[in-house]
């Protein structure tokens, strides 16, 4: 982490909507967060959100893309993925049966992150997962 930074620093990466770009997004996140206690959780979150963008939105179409932002401060890490939209429904946690093969990604993100925020973004959606240093998952930083 960047111990001498008092405010959040934000990095951005735009990836074509190909499945192999998910591993690129994970590596990029791991490189930025090297040494952070939140690196592994952030990497899992980035993987799930990127995969969801490719599978469930126009991001996965021929000319699609997804944008990844990573905000980092001494108190928190907040990965965000913005998709290209196209399906008309906002991402939401769905409770799937034990035999379901899909539909658990955002639930996993919600279980890992301290807070998940979904908002409209230029015809698509941005999902931001907030991870706080020294806080319990699902809890509050203070």
Secondary structure, DSSP 8 states (H G I E B T S, - for coil): --TT-SS-EEEEEEEES-TTHHHHHHHHHHHHTTT-TTHHHHHHHHHHHHHHHHHHSGGGSTT-EEEEEEEE-SSEEEEEEE----S-S--------TT-SSS-HHHHHHHHSSEEEEEEETTEEEEEEEEETT--TTS---
